[in-house]
């Protein structure tokens, strides 16, 4: 058995070596990761707003399309992203806003886009999530996302809110949940409703 | 290291796992397959196998981590103080796992999104630590790398088999593409994508492996 000093020394050297290696790897990959994240965000704004995007667009193309077509506006405390392409001459074709909140395993962040009537959903996308792949992770799947298109953010009585559930009658403000991912769906519903509340308040 | 606790089941009487090169490889990948025979590391095997692509990347990750960590643990085996050997192993394993995770995040962003937390969870995969403890601590670097590759490969193959059938039956596709002559009439069974489908598929694979391998020569159940 070697002495305690040796043990501590060994641990210190090994720990530092591992830390150095990881720091090097992290700083080497940083620009790539940041570019990926930026493109991912831009792609999701465009997807929610239904801005046409060329197939297999590269990261830089996506960012370019976003900068050309989408304007950032601040209304009170709410930041919105307005789709007004140069050829439309200042007309706003859709408005998107961010929503975010805790998911089951980690933060969930996305965009909710509304038609100019500010009541009908144009698109919903999620660009950051760490939910269970195959279950909660399905919130990013096209079938789930596309359900939101055309839905209303108010129910038949005019009360703002959207419902994500497998149960109950179909309604103008209800989409199907994901079987096996009830917790994730409940959390996404809560964060969407928070966003809806803020935009309804802002409108008044 | 005679007081080593984790010696694998089949080679315990003989002392060391297999012999050199090919023998070690066959032992790790087939006779002592970490998933199908030892039933280790099934958590990730159940979680990521709903798509073949995910299974393949996860298998590649495990091969990389097993080879890398076995190599380093083996090189350091004569210098590692016995008392902190497990902490040292975990530090080495974690380093390799994070390296792979960073690589995916930088260059395979979509895949990294798909796998979510499971790449990071390789750190706690008992196959990796099991091989470091049971093999790399007693054997020279090259043969330890072979052992790591063999176990990683054994894991990857079983994952690919399960991923293939789960995607085929659960989504009616292979690697995200429709299968000619199959996808047109097949109605995807969502059960195969959900957790129970993973249990069924893994159970059947373990059963088939054991049927082919035959009864244990030493009479162990």
Interface residues (C-beta under 8 A of the other chain):
Chain A: X1 X2 X6 X7 X10 X11 X14 X15 X18 X21 X22 X25 X26 X29 X32 X33 X36 X40 X105 X106 X130 X131 X132 X133 X134 X135 X137 X140 X179 X180
Chain B: X47 X48 X50 X51 X54 X76 X79 X80 X81 X82 X83 X84 X87 X88 X91 X92 X94 X95 X98 X99 X102 X103 X105 X106 X107 X109 X113 X114 X115 X116 X117 X118 X190 X193 X194 X195
